[in-house]
Amino acid sequence: GHLWLFRDAGTNDGLLVNQQELFVAAPNVNKADITLPVFTLKERCLQVVRSLVKPMDYRKLDIVRSLYEELEDHPDIRKDLQRLSLESSETLRNGILE
């Protein structure tokens, strides 16, 4: 079957399907529960700040420097696809080596 990633339309944050980040459509799967993941407090705070502050104004905030970079690192489906691809390659490699 094909692979599916689900995103929040407003924030582009990843969603879970059947408690997984990646959903594989298969003939024997007849249900897909799409849910929000449990975000850390820091992740949730970054989401809220992104929703309230324009990206060009992030560096005007009186916060620690490392948070500027994290705010600027918006959720991106391409980055998630690359990460998932690397993770699955690593899993396959580890399975072959064991």
ZADO-1210 file (C-alpha; in nm, 4 decimals, padded with zeros to 6 digits):
<atoms>
<atom x="00.0000" y="00.0000" z="00.0000" code="GLY" pos="1"/>
<atom x="00.1037" y="00.3602" z="-00.0129" code="HIS" pos="2"/>
<atom x="00.2435" y="00.5695" z="00.2666" code="LEU" pos="3"/>
<atom x="00.0572" y="00.8585" z="00.4265" code="TRP" pos="4"/>
<atom x="00.1711" y="01.1447" z="00.6495" code="LEU" pos="5"/>
<atom x="-00.0935" y="01.3656" z="00.8072" code="PHE" pos="6"/>
<atom x="-00.0357" y="01.7317" z="00.8959" code="ARG" pos="7"/>
<atom x="-00.2263" y="02.0009" z="01.0816" code="ASP" pos="8"/>
<atom x="-00.3485" y="02.2375" z="00.8086" code="ALA" pos="9"/>
<atom x="-00.2889" y="02.5477" z="01.0207" code="GLY" pos="10"/>
<atom x="00.0498" y="02.4751" z="01.1772" code="THR" pos="11"/>
<atom x="00.1917" y="02.2006" z="00.9522" code="ASN" pos="12"/>
<atom x="00.2710" y="01.9972" z="01.2652" code="ASP" pos="13"/>
<atom x="00.2690" y="01.6216" z="01.2175" code="GLY" pos="14"/>
<atom x="-00.0289" y="01.4160" z="01.3309" code="LEU" pos="15"/>
<atom x="-00.0444" y="01.0494" z="01.4294" code="LEU" pos="16"/>
<atom x="-00.2447" y="00.7785" z="01.2570" code="VAL" pos="17"/>
<atom x="-00.3197" y="00.4721" z="01.4675" code="ASN" pos="18"/>
<atom x="-00.0521" y="00.6035" z="01.7085" code="GLN" pos="19"/>
<atom x="00.2106" y="00.6039" z="01.4302" code="GLN" pos="20"/>
<atom x="00.3744" y="00.8916" z="01.2459" code="GLU" pos="21"/>
<atom x="00.3593" y="00.7073" z="00.9145" code="LEU" pos="22"/>
<atom x="00.0476" y="00.5269" z="00.7919" code="PHE" pos="23"/>
<atom x="00.0684" y="00.2428" z="00.5422" code="VAL" pos="24"/>
<atom x="-00.2586" y="00.1848" z="00.3584" code="ALA" pos="25"/>
<atom x="-00.3164" y="-00.1897" z="00.3344" code="ALA" pos="26"/>
<atom x="-00.6144" y="-00.4043" z="00.2318" code="PRO" pos="27"/>
<atom x="-00.6527" y="-00.5461" z="00.5843" code="ASN" pos="28"/>
<atom x="-00.6570" y="-00.2008" z="00.7510" code="VAL" pos="29"/>
<atom x="-01.0098" y="-00.0594" z="00.7595" code="ASN" pos="30"/>
<atom x="-00.9687" y="00.2127" z="01.0206" code="LYS" pos="31"/>
<atom x="-00.7372" y="00.5096" z="01.0609" code="ALA" pos="32"/>
<atom x="-00.7590" y="00.7154" z="01.3811" code="ASP" pos="33"/>
<atom x="-00.5912" y="01.0533" z="01.3279" code="ILE" pos="34"/>
<atom x="-00.4830" y="01.2178" z="01.6534" code="THR" pos="35"/>
<atom x="-00.2581" y="01.4907" z="01.7871" code="LEU" pos="36"/>
<atom x="00.0681" y="01.3685" z="01.9344" code="PRO" pos="37"/>
<atom x="00.1515" y="01.4611" z="02.2922" code="VAL" pos="38"/>
<atom x="00.3828" y="01.7596" z="02.2565" code="PHE" pos="39"/>
<atom x="00.6396" y="01.8533" z="02.5178" code="THR" pos="40"/>
<atom x="00.5754" y="02.1804" z="02.6975" code="LEU" pos="41"/>
<atom x="00.8607" y="02.3379" z="02.5004" code="LYS" pos="42"/>
<atom x="00.7193" y="02.2183" z="02.1647" code="GLU" pos="43"/>
<atom x="00.3747" y="02.3495" z="02.2553" code="ARG" pos="44"/>
<atom x="00.5184" y="02.6866" z="02.3623" code="CYS" pos="45"/>
<atom x="00.7054" y="02.7140" z="02.0310" code="LEU" pos="46"/>
<atom x="00.3786" y="02.6423" z="01.8467" code="GLN" pos="47"/>
<atom x="00.1953" y="02.9141" z="02.0395" code="VAL" pos="48"/>
<atom x="00.4701" y="03.1727" z="01.9873" code="VAL" pos="49"/>
<atom x="00.4773" y="03.0883" z="01.6133" code="ARG" pos="50"/>
<atom x="00.1018" y="03.1454" z="01.5985" code="SER" pos="51"/>
<atom x="00.1220" y="03.4833" z="01.7750" code="LEU" pos="52"/>
<atom x="00.4472" y="03.6354" z="01.6445" code="VAL" pos="53"/>
<atom x="00.5475" y="03.7009" z="01.2836" code="LYS" pos="54"/>
<atom x="00.8674" y="03.5165" z="01.1807" code="PRO" pos="55"/>
<atom x="01.0399" y="03.8477" z="01.1080" code="MET" pos="56"/>
<atom x="00.9797" y="03.9485" z="01.4717" code="ASP" pos="57"/>
<atom x="01.1126" y="03.6330" z="01.6437" code="TYR" pos="58"/>
<atom x="01.4536" y="03.7894" z="01.7074" code="ARG" pos="59"/>
<atom x="01.2925" y="04.0915" z="01.8715" code="LYS" pos="60"/>
<atom x="01.1694" y="03.8674" z="02.1540" code="LEU" pos="61"/>
<atom x="01.3619" y="03.8764" z="02.4802" code="ASP" pos="62"/>
<atom x="01.4403" y="03.5036" z="02.4913" code="ILE" pos="63"/>
<atom x="01.7522" y="03.2878" z="02.4949" code="VAL" pos="64"/>
<atom x="01.9303" y="03.2797" z="02.1562" code="ARG" pos="65"/>
<atom x="01.8839" y="02.9056" z="02.0934" code="SER" pos="66"/>
<atom x="01.5063" y="02.9549" z="02.0943" code="LEU" pos="67"/>
<atom x="01.5301" y="03.1916" z="01.7969" code="TYR" pos="68"/>
<atom x="01.6671" y="02.9066" z="01.5885" code="GLU" pos="69"/>
<atom x="01.4068" y="02.6647" z="01.7156" code="GLU" pos="70"/>
<atom x="01.1279" y="02.9105" z="01.6348" code="LEU" pos="71"/>
<atom x="01.2699" y="02.9563" z="01.2854" code="GLU" pos="72"/>
<atom x="01.2830" y="02.5782" z="01.2365" code="ASP" pos="73"/>
<atom x="00.9179" y="02.5462" z="01.1336" code="HIS" pos="74"/>
<atom x="00.7578" y="02.2039" z="01.0859" code="PRO" pos="75"/>
<atom x="00.8422" y="02.0847" z="00.7347" code="ASP" pos="76"/>
<atom x="00.7110" y="01.7725" z="00.5645" code="ILE" pos="77"/>
<atom x="01.0281" y="01.7383" z="00.3536" code="ARG" pos="78"/>
<atom x="01.2455" y="01.7266" z="00.6660" code="LYS" pos="79"/>
<atom x="01.0106" y="01.4703" z="00.8201" code="ASP" pos="80"/>
<atom x="01.0224" y="01.2543" z="00.5066" code="LEU" pos="81"/>
<atom x="01.4037" y="01.2641" z="00.5062" code="GLN" pos="82"/>
<atom x="01.4144" y="01.1743" z="00.8762" code="ARG" pos="83"/>
<atom x="01.1665" y="00.8882" z="00.8330" code="LEU" pos="84"/>
<atom x="01.3614" y="00.7583" z="00.5341" code="SER" pos="85"/>
<atom x="01.6854" y="00.7605" z="00.7346" code="LEU" pos="86"/>
<atom x="01.5150" y="00.5911" z="01.0294" code="GLU" pos="87"/>
<atom x="01.3702" y="00.3141" z="00.8125" code="SER" pos="88"/>
<atom x="01.7059" y="00.2624" z="00.6360" code="SER" pos="89"/>
<atom x="01.8750" y="00.2368" z="00.9740" code="GLU" pos="90"/>
<atom x="01.6122" y="-00.0082" z="01.0977" code="THR" pos="91"/>
<atom x="01.6615" y="-00.2238" z="00.7880" code="LEU" pos="92"/>
<atom x="02.0404" y="-00.2114" z="00.8252" code="ARG" pos="93"/>
<atom x="02.0196" y="-00.3073" z="01.1917" code="ASN" pos="94"/>
<atom x="01.7833" y="-00.5930" z="01.1091" code="GLY" pos="95"/>
<atom x="02.0228" y="-00.7259" z="00.8462" code="ILE" pos="96"/>
<atom x="02.3237" y="-00.6983" z="01.0780" code="LEU" pos="97"/>
<atom x="02.1574" y="-00.8827" z="01.3671" code="GLU" pos="98"/>
</atoms>
